[in-house]
Amino acid sequence: MRSAPTLRRAPTADRAGPPHRGDLVAVAVEAALLAAAVVVGLVLNRRGVGLHADAAPLYATWRPHLGWGTPLAVAVALVVLGPGLRWSRTARWGPLLSAGWLAAVAWTLALALIDGWSAGLTRRLTPQAEYLHEVPGVTDIPGMLAGFTGRILDFQPDSWSTHTAGHPPGALLVFVWLDRVGLGGGTAAALCCVLVGATAVVTVPTTLRALGAADAARAVLPFLVLLPGAVWLGASADAVFTGVVAAGLALLAVRGPGAALAGGLLLGFALHLSYGFVLVGALAVTVLALRPDRRRAALLAATAGVATVTGVFVLAGFRWWEGYDQVVERYYQGWAADRPYAYWVWANLAALLLSAGPVLGPALRRTVVAARATWRAADASSSVGGSAAWAVRARRVGGLGPAVLLPGTAALVVTAADLSGMSKAEVERIWLPFVVWLLVAAAHLPPPTRRRWLAAQALTALLVNHLLLTVS
């Protein structure tokens, strides 16, 4: 008598099958890159080469330690990996975004508290190289703006400190304004960074949903919550930069010229937070191109917003282009002159992996696969040739969707920043405003595998924060 055939249970969202060979290859490449960066970094540091990074490729110091934030971080990770991941698939949108932001704040604070309240938060923004060092001396904001460029170069009596000199005056203004409203000091500044940086968990999914990718928004949100880069979001000014850029792009995605104008104003201010944010223009153009309607009106409103903020700074006496010219010279007055481009041009990518997490390689690989499949399907259904073919190809690019084009654009932007030579080390925090858009690629991971990848993300953050003492 023949026995009944055994039914094979199909993978579900909570039951992952074996990993895809291509994903394993991507992870192997990531591991090899990271291992090479660490080993070569150790060798170069022992030889006295000026990496100026004791734990290269990260700007950190090797110091294994535990803290009272350790159990808190583990608890947050377990909640997100368990009920949080399941709930995110079906929760109403408003409560989901609120819970995501709260979870991201809890995750970031827990990681920071592994180093202790003082070392992890209060003292992070108070060293002499940081912005808070300059705040007491800013008694006249218009005067500060008018004379800002003249104080960028080093080796003069009134030179700005390292971080202040390396950025437009908007970065310093954030902390001056906090001080003016009674939130001065390291603790208030650090908490501000954490709270603002965590808003990317709200604004990135909001952008995706507004552009018609609601499923991708839900898929990406848990990866933004357990972002390994939260190690540097709590607390550094780059957390504020990340929140401002993501909010500006989200406003470009939602309907209405008023929102686009507000987005332009935010992005205009972001341009005066970091010179590198001129590259955000590529992401802004991508978002506007993906809008389903009134793209031209949104573009005009956003441009007006950027021009308005730039005009205000110019009237106050600061010209972005003049500041940038001085910053390039200041850059090579410091450690950048010693740090070898031949190492950092590829070791930067290893640092990026620790900030974005091991999911980055497999997610980007699957994004490329999805893009190819979409392109081939469109190509097979169209036989247009000649001059009309360019218009058809342009429509096909738009048809790839935000879950392909946004991480693809972010990858190109990061590549440009890397090759420029103006990003040698410390990119684990400097590139955070682009990391949150790179992680949109996680939407292409098969649902059954997402919990496994999310666990790897959390483990990466925990290992980095427990093995190293990071520097903001």
N, C-alpha and C positions, 0 to 999 in steps of 0.2 A: 504494500500500500504506500503510495507516494505521499510524502509529507507536504504540508502546505508551504508555499514559498515564503521565505522570510522577507518581510517588508522593511526596506531600509529607510530610516527616518531622515527626512530632508533637513538640512541646516535651517535654523531659525535665527531670529535676531539675538537669541541668547545661547545659541549652540553653534560654535564656529567649527568649520572643517579645517583640513590642513592648509597651511599658508600657500599661496601661489608661488611658484618657483621664481617668477620675475620679482615679486616682493622680497623674497629671500636674497636674491642677487643684489637688489637695491640696498638692503640692510648690510650685506657683506661689504659693499663698496663704502657705505657710511662708516662702518667699523674700521676698515682699512685706512680711510682718510683720517679719522680721529686718532687712531693709533700712531700713524705716521707723524701727525702734528704734535702729539705729546712727546714721542721719542726724539724727534728732531729738535723740538723745543728744549728738552732736557739737555741734549748735547750742546746746542748753541749757548744755552745759559751757562753751562759749565766751562765753555770756552771763552766766556766773557763777551759774547756778541750782544749788542745792545737791543735785546728784545723788549726790555722793560716790562716783562710779564713773567713773574716767578713760576706760574702754573700755565705757561703757554700751551695751547692757544687762547686760554682765558686770562683776563687781567685779574688775577687772584693769587692767593697764597695757599699752598698745601697745608691744611690744618684739620685733620679728622676730629669731629666733635659732635656732641649731642646737646640738646637744649630742651627747655620746657615747651618749645613749639613743635618738637618732634611728634609726640602723640597727637597733637592737634592736627598737624599736617596729614598724618596717616589716617586719622578719623575722617577728615574732609574728603580725602581721596577715596576711601571706601564708600562713603555715602554717595559720591558722584558716580562711582563705578557700579554701584548696586541699584538702589531705587531711583537715583537721579537719572541714570541713563535710560531706564525703562520709562520713567515719567516724562522725559523730554520728548518722547515720540508722540504722545497724545495730549499733553497739557495745553490749556488755552494759552494763546500767544502772550498776553500781558503778564499773567503770573509766571510764565516760563522765563521771560526776560528779567523780571524782578528777582526770581530765585537764582537765575544765572549770575546776575550781578552780585548778589549777596554771597553766593558760593565762591565767586572769583575773589572778592574782598577777603573772605575767610581763608582761602588758599594762600593768597599773597601774604597776609599777615602771619599766618602760621609758619610759612617758610622763613619770613624775616625773623620771627621769634626763636627760631632754632639758634640764631646767634645772640639772642637775648634782646630785651627791650632797648637797652642803650645802644649796643653795637649794631643791632639789626635795624633800628629805626631812628632813635633820637640823634645819634651822632653821624648818621650816614651823610647828611647834607651840610655838616658844619666844618669840615676840614678847610684849610686855607685855600685850596684849589677850587672850592665849591662856591656856588652863588651866594649862600647865606653869609659868607665872609664879607661880601660887598654891600649887603643891605644896609647896615648902619651908616655907611658913608653916603648913601643916596638921600640927600635932604632936599634936592631940587630935581624933580623928574624931567622937566623940560631942559634944564641945564645938562643933566646926565645924557639925554638923547643927543643934544647938539654936540657934545664933546666926546661921544662914545667912540667914534672911529679913531680919533687921535690917541686913544689909550690902548689900542689893540696890540701894537707891537711891544715885544718884551724888552727888558734891559733899559727901562726908563723909570723914573721915580714913581709915576702914577699909573704904571701898567696895570691892566685888569688881571685878575687871577685867571688861572688856566681855563676853567670852564666858561667863565664870563667872556673872556676874550675870544674863545672859539665859537661863539654863537652870536647872532644878532641880539639887540637889546631886549627883545620880547621875552627871552628866557629869564633874564634878571628881573624884568618888570613883574612877572608872575609872583615872585617871592617878595618883591617890594610891595605889591598890592596886598598880599596876604598880611604882611607886617602892618600896613596902614589900617586894615580892618580889625586889628587885634589878634591876628593868628600868626604872630612872629615866633621864631625859634624852631629848633630842629624837629620837635615832635609834631607840631601842627603842619609843618612843611612836608614831613614824611607821610603823614596820614592823608594829606591832600593828594600827594602823588599816588598813593594806593587807591584812593576812592576814584580819582579821575582815570587812572590807567585801567581799572576794572570795567569802565564803561564800554570798552571795546567789545566786551561780551554781549552788549546790547546793540551797539551801532553796526558792527559787521553783519550779524544776522539780519538786522533791519534793512540794511542795504540789499542783501540777497533777496529778501522777501519782496521788497519794493520793485526789484528787477525781475520778478517772476520766478524766483528759485526758492520757494518756500520749503521744499523738502531738503534742499541743500542747507538752508539756514538752520533747520533743526539738527541736521547731522553734524554741522560744524560747531554748534554752540558748546557741547561738552568738551571739545578739544581746546576751545578758547578758555574755558573755565580752568582746566588743569594744564594750562600753558607752562612748560618748563621755564620760559622767559619771565615768569612771575618772580623768579629768584632775583631779577634785576628791576622789575617793576616796583618792588618794595625794598628800598625806596630810592628812586633816582628821578631826576627831572625828565628823563626819557619816558617815564610813565605818563606824565602830563602831555608830552609831545604825542605819544601814541593815542591818547584819548582825544586830543584836539583834531588830529588828522583823520581819525576814524569817524568822528562826529561830522566833520566837514564833508567827507565823501558820502556819508549817509544822507545828509541834507540835499546833496546833489541828486540822489536817487529817488527821493520821494517827490510826489507831484506838487506843482505850484511854483511860480517864479519867486514868491517870497521865500520859500525854503531854499531854492537855488541861490538866491542872494545871500541868505544867512550862511549857507555852505561856503560861498565865495569869501565872505567876511572871515569865517573861521580859517579857511585855507590861506587867506592873505595874512592872517596873524601867524599861522603855522610857518609861513615863509620867513617870518621874523623871529621864529623860535630856533630854527636851524637852517643853515645855508644849504644843507643837503636836501631840504624839502622842495627844492626846485624840481626834483625828480618825482615828487607827488603829482606833478602836472600830468604825467603819463597815466596814473591811476584815475585822475579826475576826468581825463578825456575818455578813458575806457568806460567809466560809470555813465557819463553823459551819452556816449554812443549806444549804451545798452538800454537807456530809457525807452519805454514804449511810446512816448508821445512828447511833443513840444521840446525837442532837443535843442533847437536853435534858440528859443526863448530862454531855456535854462542856461545855455552856454553864455548868452549875453548877460544874464543876471549874475551868474557866477563870476564872469570876467569883471563886471562892475564892482562886485564885492572885493575881489582881490585888488583891483586898482584903487578902491577907496582906502583900504588899509595901508597900502603902499604909499598913497598920497599923503595920508596923515603922518606917517613916519618921515617922509621927505620934508614936509612942512615943519616938522619938529627938529629937523637938522640931521637925520640919519638917512643915508642913501645906501640901500642894500648892496649895490654893485661896488661901491667904494669900500664898504666893510669887507666884502668877500675878497677883494684884492689885497687888503691888509691881512686878512686871516690866512691866506695862502703863505704869505711871508712869515707870519707868526708860527704857523704849523711847522715850518722847517727850522724855526729857532729852537724848537723843543725836541722831544723824543723822536718825532717823525724822521729827523735827520739821521738817527741811529738805526731805527727799526728797518731791517732789510725787506725790501719789496719782494724779493725772490722767495722769502718764506711766507710773509703775510698774505700774498696774493692768493695762495691756496689754503693756508692755515685759517684765514678768515672764515672760509666755508666750513671748517671743522667747528669753529666757535659758533657759527650760525646753527649747526646741527644740534648743539647743546642748548641753544635758546629756543629753537623751533621744535626740537624733539626728533626721535628716530622715525616718527611717522612721515616726516617730510619727504624722504626719498621714495618710498612706496606710493605715497599720495600723488606726488608729481609724476611718477611713472604712469600711474593709472589715468591721470589727467591727460597726458600725451596720448595714451591709448584711446581715451574717449574722444579726443579731438580728431584723431585720425579716422576713427569709425564714423563720426559725424560728417567729416569732410568727404570721405569716400562715398557715403550714402547720398550726399547732395550731388557729388560729381556724377554718380551713376544715373541720377534722375534728370540730368540736364545735359543738353547737347549744344548749348549756345557757344558760338565761336566769335572770332573777330573782336572788334572794339567793345561789343556788349559783354564780352567775357569778364572784363575787369569789374564791371558793375555787379555781375553775378557773384564773382569771387568776394567782393566786399560784403555782399549780403550773407554769404556763407560764413564769413568771419564773425559777423554779428550773430549768426545762428548757432555759434558754438556755445553761447550762453555765459552767464557770469561765473559759474563754477569752473569754467575753463579759462576765460579771458582775464579775470581778476588775479588768480594766482600766477598765470602766465606773464601778465604785465609786471607783477611784483618780482618775479624771478628775473626778468630783463632789467628792472630797475636796480636790483641788488647786484647783478652782474656788472652793470655800468659803474656803480659805486665802488665795487671791488677793484675793477681794472683801473679806475681813476688814480689810484695811489693816495687818495685823500681819506681812505679808511684803512689804516694799518693798526690792527688790534682794537680791542674794546667794542667790536661790532656786536657782541652778544647783547649789549644794551642799545647801542647806536642804531641798529637795524630793527629794533622792536616795532616801530611803526609800519614796517613792511612785513614783518614776520606774521602778524595777525591776518594779513591778506594772503600770504603764502599758504597758511593753514586752511584756507577755503578749499584747497585741493583735497582735503580729507573727506569731502562730500562724495568722492568717487570710490571710497573704500566700500567693499561689500558689507552690508549691515551685520552679518554674522561675525565679522572680524573686528568690528570697531571697539568692542570692550577690551580685546587683547591689546590693540594699539594704544588705547587710552591708558591702560595699565602701564605700558612701556613709557608713556609720556610722564606719568606721575612718578614712576621709579627714577627716571632721568633727573627730574627736579630734586628729588630727595637725595640721590647720590651726590649731585653737584653741591647741594647746600650742606651736606654732612661731611664731605671730604675736603671741601675748600672753604676758605674765607674770602668771599667775593668782595669786590670794590665797586662802588657805584660811580 
